Amino acid sequence: MNGAELLVSALECEGVEQVFGVPGEENLAVVEALRRSSIKLVLTRHEQAAAFMAATHGRLTGRAGVCLATLGPGALNLATGAAYGLLGAMPMILLTGQKGILSRKQARFQVVDMVSTMTPLTKMARQIVSPATIPALVREAFRVAQQERPGPVLLELPEDIASEAAPALAPVPPHRIDPPVAPREALDRAADLIRKAERPLIMLGAAANRPRLAQALSEFVKRVQIPFVNTQMGKGAVSGGSGLYLGTAALSERDYVHRAIDQADLIVSIGHDTVEKPPFLMGPKGPTVLHVGYLPATVEEVFFPHAELVGDVGPSLGLLADRLEGKLPRAGALLGLREGILARIADRAEESRYPLTPQRIVHDVRQVMPEDGIVCLDNGMYKIWFARNYRTRVANTLLLDNALATMGAGLPSAMMAAMLHPAKRVLAVCGDGGFMMNAQELETAVRLGLNLVVLILQDDAYGMIRWKQAVDGYADFGMTFGNPDFVTYARAYGLPGRRVEDADGLAPALEAAFADGGVHLITVPIDYSENMRVLVDELRDHASKSGGENA
């Protein structure tokens, strides 16, 4: 057995079923070891896509996804994916190659110090210098990647260490690690704070969407009957049908959901991660905030909680509900705002205009997707509309990135979701700008035989920046571009392409694509004039009538 075979054996011990990537000559020993293993090598067309897929695997399962790249140029292409996993708290392992460290006959050709490069983008970055260290290093890498707060870990395997004879070492087996539950004193303080509140509100953040937390969180909300809002990455954390949902904080202030936030005297913030764009801005006259999380809160200018409940969130919430259930006569004080907030958000959702408005696109997508269908967003102006208007009833069924918020992740993320859930409807929603950043992965999706629909929202511009340009009073300059004929482009990859030609054509096109199975591409023009009308003018009027901007 050599170093590469020992590495792959350790990956098998961790339960790894696939590795995503673009190998190079420095990885050939690893590729051969993978060929002889139970692990599938999923070849992508760019390393960035491999990293996005590995990160999404971690996001959806809680188990680190694994991606592979060669040295230098290949490894550097993983950097955006590493940052995506780091800011989004997605466990992943990055395996990179390197020239030999005992003998280097090509001198410094293609050599980049990737351990130093990746150190600020990972939780841990190590070079493997001896096969004997591989079992312990792999186990440590997965432990670090998967423990709170989850994130990426880099392991660099030089080609000579990969080929070197390895001692007969067994992999270090993983074992279950249960984080501690919040202490009794902290539970008592938190319960007392909630009991005294006149207008309590729950806010669900990104960490509320950790896999396997949905049931405990939904049960807590059901037992205490306090209405809730969520951040963009907290959508779906509580299962649907509770009647307690008040909206999503897609903006930081002035939106209709901020009626509830402004009137609350206590916000129970469960799983908020300040890496997300702020769902509200704290100030001296703001509400008391109770932070509930796996880790203590990170104090920021816009988020500084007054009390904390730290521990394993699911069991801790169960113990907190034991102290509160049936003892909160004012739990629903803010529920009277629900109907008005949701009605304003749903305004003009069925309007028959062409090109389609964002509201109509979100409405039609919601009609086509079942409750457990997964929508994966790239990054663009439409993300705000989906966050605001798309109702989720199952955890992790609207995958968006409100942390790094990078373009190009939508298609690879959807591909991973389709691999994990082949029986579910999976839809990638991409702007034309973001789609073209990883459009080559259509070939990967077709080769893998995925069931996946890709919806391209076409405005021939970097729409969000163009909108901000207008909002800030700058001239409309430098943000438009040309596009290929997307229907012809899809057919070049051997998959069906459709163009939506009228206001009522989107839902039928989506239904037909899902019914056919396989990979489909649909393009629809989008009218972003609603951005200014709704997200600027209308909310400005709303704020002035409500007595000024929210604090």
N, C-alpha and C positions, 0 to 999 in steps of 0.2 A: 504494500500500500504506500502511495506517495502522499504528499501534502494536499494535493487537490482532492484525492479520493477521501482522505480523512475529513476535509472540509465538507464535501458533499454528504458523507456519512453523518456528520454532525447536523447538517441541514435536515436530513431525513428524520433524525431523532427529534428535531423541533417540530415535525409535522409539516414541513414545507412540501407543497405539491407542485408548484411551478415557480420558475425563475424567469423574469422578463428582461430582455436586454439585447444589446448588440455586441457580441464578443469581438475580440481582436486576437492577434497572434500571442499576446502575453497571457491570454485566458485559455489557450488550447488544451492544456492539461485539465482544466476545470470542465471544459466542454466535453472532453472524452469521459471524465468521471460522471457527468450528468447523463451522458448517453447510456452508461451502464447502470444507472440508478433508476429509482421509481419517480424521480422528479422530471417534470416536463419542461423543456426549454422553449419559451415563447419568444420567438424572434420578432422584434419590432423594427420599424423603419427609422427610428431616431431614439437616442437614449433618453431624451426628455420624456417621451411618451411612456417608456418603460418605468421611469421613476414615478410618473403620475399614476400608473396602474398599480405599482407596488404600494404607494401611499393610500390609494383608494381601497385596496385589499385590507390594509390595516384599519382604515376608518370603518369599514363595514363589518369586519370580523373581530377586531380587537387583537388579532394575531399579526405579527409583522409580515408585510409583503417583502419580497426579495427582488432586487434588480441587479443587473450585471453590466459592466462596461469595461473596456480596455483602459490602458493608461492615458495620460495627457488629454488629447482632444476628446476622446470618448468619455473619460471620467468627468471632464469639465462640463459636458452636456448634461450631467446629472445634477448640477448645482441648483437649477431652478426647482427641480423636483424635490431636492433635499430641503430647500427653504419652504416649499409647499407643505411638506410633512412636518417641519419644525414649527412653523407658525400655526398650522392647522391641527397640531397634536395628533398626528397619524403615525403609528408605529411602522417602521420600515428598515430594512437592511440594505445598504449599498455595498456591493462587492466590486472592487476594481482591481485591475492588473497593474503591474509595474515591471520595469526592467529588472534584471537580476541585481541583487545587492551584494552577492559574493563575487560576481564577475560580471562586468558590463562592457561587452565588446562593441557596442554602438555608442559608447560615451553618453552624452546627454541628449541624444536624439529623442524627441517627444516626451522628455522627462519633465514632469511638473510635480512639485511637492504637494500632493493631494491631501496628505494628512493635515498639513498646515492650512491649506486652502479650505478644507471642509470643516475644520474645527469650529469656527463660529456658526456653521450651518447645520451642525449635528449635536446630539447629546454626548457622543463619544466618537473618536476617530483614532484608529490604531493600524499600524503596519504589522503584519505577521512576519516575524523574523526567524521562526523555527517551527517545523511541523509539530513538535511536542507541545506547543502552546495552543494549538488549534481547538481542541475540544473545550477547554476552559474559556477561551476567547469567544467562541461562538455562543456558548451558553450565556456568558456575561453580556454579549451584544444583544441577544434577544431579551434578556431580563431588563436591561437599561431601556431598550426601545419600547417595551410594552408597559413598564411601570409608569404610574402617574408622575409627571405629565408625559404622555407618550410622544415619540418623535423618532427621527432617523439616527442610525448608527452606521459609520463607515468602517469596513474592513478591507485593507489593501493587501493583496497577496502577490508578492513578486514572483516572476516566472520560475526562478531557480528554486525557490522554496516550494512552489507548487509541484515541481518535478522531483524534489528530493525525497529519498526514502524516509518513511515515517515509522516511528515505533508503533507497536501493537497497542494502541490506546482505545478504550471504549469512549464513546461520546458521553458528556455529562448530561444525564437525563433531566428534563425540566420537571418542576413540581409546582403545585398550586400555591400561590401566595395570596393570602387574604389580608387586605389592608385593615388597620384597626378602625373600630367604630368610634364615633364621637363620644367623649366622656360624659358621664351622667350630669356633672355640674354644668357643662356647656349646653346640654339638652334642656336642662331646667331653665337656664337663662334665656335660651331661644324661645322656649314655650311661653315664658312669662312676657317676653317682648311682644309676641304675636297675640297673646290674650288681651293685652292692653291696647292694641291698635284699634282705631276707629274705622279706618278704611284700608285694610291690608290688600296687597297685590303681590302675586308671585311672578317673577321673571325667570324664564328658562334660557340659559346660555348654551354655548357650544358644548361644554362638558356634560350637559344634561342628555346629550345624544350619544353617549358612550354605548356601545353594544351591550345588551342585556340589562340596561337600566330602565327601559321603557315601562315595564310592568310595575316596578316599585314606585316609579315617579307618578305614573297614572293612578296607582292606588292611593298615594299620598294626597294628590289633588282631590280625588273622589271623597276621601275621608274628611278632609278639612274644609272642602267646599269654598276655597278662596279662589276668585277669578285669576286668570293668568294671561300674561303676554309672553312673547318670546323674542329673542334676537334672531337674526337671519339664520345662523347655524344651529339654533335651538328649535327650529321648526319640526313638528312631528314628534317631539319628545314625549308628549302626553297623547295617548290614543284619542281618537275622535269621539264625538257624541256626548261629551261631558256638559256642554252648554255653558262652560266657564271661560271659553277662549274670547279674548278681547282684541286680538290683533297681533301683528308682527311689527317690531320697531325696525323698519327698513331705512329710516332716516334717524338723525340724532335729535331732532327737535321739530316742533310745530305740526307734526302729522296728527291725524285724528286719534291714533292710539295714545298720543301723549296727553289726551284728556284724562285718561285713567292714571297715567304716570304722574301728572301734575296734581291730581286730587288725592293720591295715595299718601297716607302718613307713614306707612311702613312698606318697603319693598323687600320681599324675601327673594333674594337673588341666588338661584340655584344653578351652579355650574357656569357662571359668567366668567369668561376669559377675556382679559383686557386687550388681547391681541385683536379681538373683533372691533370693528368700527363702533364707537359708543352708541348704545341704544337710547341713552339719554345723558344729559350733562348735569352732573351734580353741582350743587352750589350751596351757599350758606342757608338759604331758605328752603332747601329741598327736603325730601323725606328721609326718615331713618332707614338705613339699609342694613339688612342682615345677610351676610355672605354664607352660603352653604356650598362646600366644595370638598374635593379630595385633598386639596392643598390650601394653605392660607392664601388669602387674596393678595394680588399684586396691587399695591397702592399707586394710583395714577392721579393726575390732575383732575380727571373727569370721573374717577371712581375711587372712593375712599370709604369703605363700609364702617359702620359704627359698632358692629358685633359680628362674630364669626362662629360657625359650626363646622368644624373640620374633621373629616373622617370618611370612611366608606359611605358614599352618598345613599345608596339604596337602603341598607339596614339602618343607617342613622335617621333617614326620613321615616322609616317604619316606627322607630322608637319615639320620634317627635310627634307623629300622628297619634300614638297611644296617649300622649299627654294633652292632645288638643281636640280629638274627635268628640263632637257633641258639646263642646265648651266655648264655641265661638259664635255668639249671637249676631255679631256684626260682620261675619265672614264675607257675606255677599253685598256689602255696602256699595260697591262700585259696579254691580251687575246691571244697574239701570242704564249704564253707558253703552252696553254691548250692542244693542240694536242699532243705535245711531252710528256708531263707529263702523260696524260691518256694512251698513247700508251705504255709507259714503264711499267706502273702499270699492264696493261692487258697482258703483255708478258707471253707466255707459258700457257695461261689460258685454252687452249683446248688440252694440251699435254696428250697423251694416255700412261700413266705410271701406273703401279700397284705395290705396294700400291699407292693410289692416292696422288697427290701433293696438298698442300693447295690451290694453284691457281685454280686447276681443281674443287676442292670441292666447292669453293666459286662460280665459274662460273656455275656449275650445279645447285646449290641451287638457284641462281639468275634466271636461266631459268625456274625453276619450280614455284617459288613464284610470284604471281601477284603483281602489284604495291602496293596494300594495304595489302598484306600478311605480317605477323609479324614474324620476326626471333628473338628469344631470346637466347643470348649467355651466357653460363657459362664463367668461366675464365680460360684461358690457352693460349698457343702460337697461336692458331688459331684466337684469338680475334684480334691480330694485322693484320692478313691476311684479315679478314672480314672488319675491319675498313678501311683498305687500298683499298681493291679491290671491295667490295660490294657496288653497286650504289643504293642509296635510292632516291625515288621520292616523298615519302609521310612522313610526320612527324611521329616520334615514331613507325617506322616499322623495325628498327634494335635496339633492346634493349640490350645494353651492359653496363657494369659497369666499368668506368674508374676513379672511386673515391675510394671506399673501395677496389674494385677489388677482392671480395671474391669468392672463389670456393663454389659450392653448390647451387647457386641462380638460375641457368639457368632453371631447370625443374619447380620449384615453380613459377618463373616469367612467364613462358610460360603458366602454368595452369591458372594463373590469366588473362592473355591476352585472352585465349580461353574462359573463363567464360564471359568476357566483350564483346567479339566479336565472338560469336558462328558461324557466317556465314563466317568468314574469315579463310584463311589458316594460321595456327600458327605452327611454327617449333621451337623446342628447340634444340640447338646445344651445345653438352657437350663433353668435354674430358672424357676419361674413369675415370680419377681421380676425377674430379668434380662431374660427374654423380653419382658415388658410395657414395658421401657424403650425398645425399638425395634421393637415388634410391627408398627408401621405399614409396615415394609419388606417384609411379606408381599406387599403390592400390587406393590412393585418387582420382587420375585422372580417373581411371576406374569406381570407385563408383559414381563419379559425372557425368559420361556419357559425358566426354569432347571429342571434335574433336581435336586431337593433335598428331603430329608426333615428336618423339624423335630421333635425329640423334646423335649417339655416334662415336666420332673420336678416334680410338683406336691405341695407340702407346705403351701401357703397361709401362708407365712412367709418372712422373711429368715433362712434356715436356718442359715447359718454363724455369723451374729452371735448367733442364739438359742442355738446350741451353745456358743459362747464365753461367753455370759452364764451358762449352767449350769456350765461348767467353772470359771469364776471365782467361783462361789458367789452370783451375783446372782439375784434373783427373775425368774421368767419373765414379762416385761412388755414391751409396746410393739413386738413384732416380727411380729405376725400381721396378716393382711389378707384381704380377699375377692378372688375371681377371677371373671372371666366364664366362661361355659360355653365352653371352648376349642373343642369340636367345632362349635358354632354360630358361634363367632367365625371359625373357619377357613372355614366355608361362606359367610360374609358376604363374604369375599374371593374367592370362587369356586374354592376348592380343597377337596379331600377332607379330612375330619377323622375321627380314630378315637380312641376311649378304650379303654385296656387294662383289661379287667374281671376278669382272674384272673392267677395267678402264671405261667401258661404262655402268656400271650397276647402278650407283647411281641415275641419273635422272629418269630412269624408275621405280626404287624402290620407290622413293619419290612420283612420280605421282600415282602409284598404291595405295600407302598408303593413300594419300589424297582422292583418288576416293572412297576407301572403307569406309572412315569415322571411327570415334571412335579413340581410342588410339593405336598407332603403334610404334614399336621400330625398328630402322635400325642401324646396326653397320657397319662401314667401316674402314679399316686400312688406316693410313695416313703416308706419307713419309715426315719426317721433315728435310731431308737433304737440302731442299731448304732454310731453315732458314739461314744457313751459307752462301750459295751461293748468295742469293739475299740481305738479310738484313745486311750482314757484308761485304763480299768480293766485291760484285757489287757496293754497296753504297760507300765503301771506294774508289774504283776506280773512281766513279762518282765525289766524293768530291775532289780528287786530280786533276782531269781534270778541275774542276771548280774553282781551285785556293785555295783549303784548306777547312777545315771544316767550316760549317756555324756558325755564331755567334748568 
